[in-house]
Amino acid sequence: MMTPEKQDKLFTREFFRKVGKAIHDYALIEEGDRVLVGVSGGKDSMALLDVLASRAKAAKQHYTVIAAHIDVEEVSYEVDAAYLRDYCERLGVPLVYRTVRVDMERNPKKPACFVCSWYRRKALFDIARENGCRKLALGHHRDDAVESLLMSMIFNSAISSMPARLEMFDGELTLIRPLIYLSNEETVCYAGIRCFREQVKHCPYERATNRGSVRELLRRVEELSPNARANIFAAMRNIRPDYLP
């Protein structure tokens, strides 16, 4: 019988393999890259930071990792800052911790989550430029991409999602998602193995979006087809224009 320690080791190896495959398939990280990892303190971004920092230490890898956490004054979302700093120090990764103010009244018709996300993303862009990072890595995984696709189709009448690689600002910066081949369940498992500490306070707006409803819709679809999420994700690379209106 396989011991729990052996199971964890095999799972971790497979987790790293899927990240490596995504990096290879989409050319996410290249020789000499400086990669800024956006770290919210949640399981996905912590897993991303952990894997990229560990891979960067391998002899065949030649890239540098920097972490950044954006604290928003007006939102009662809170991470254990001391734990985050200590974890980055143990990984040998510099951490940029920045506090920003968000004007929620600037776009009153926009959801608070959208406005906050825009400010945090802008701060990450600034930090990337300041530190000479041409790659910005975010912790979105396969399920995030599938949910975003359905949300875009249902609410915005468009077919769009979260690409694994997105060139921005005329190629000055590339947004990458190395966890794109991994499921939410897998990142939960990895976080458990690594014993990541949870946020002190979760974002009060995280449930005020349609994502939870779409997640429930996907759960019901999986009752019809257990492979629904994987199939929808694969469909994004199997578009047949001749069979579209």
PyMOL commands that set and color helices and strands:
alter all, ss='L'
color gray80, all
select helices_A, chain A and resi 4-26+43-56+81-91+112-130+142-156+184-194+211-224+228-235+241-243
alter helices_A, ss='H'
color red, helices_A
select strands_A, chain A and resi 34-38+64-72+95-100+135-137+165-168+173-176
alter strands_A, ss='S'
color yellow, strands_A
deselect
rebuild
show_as cartoon
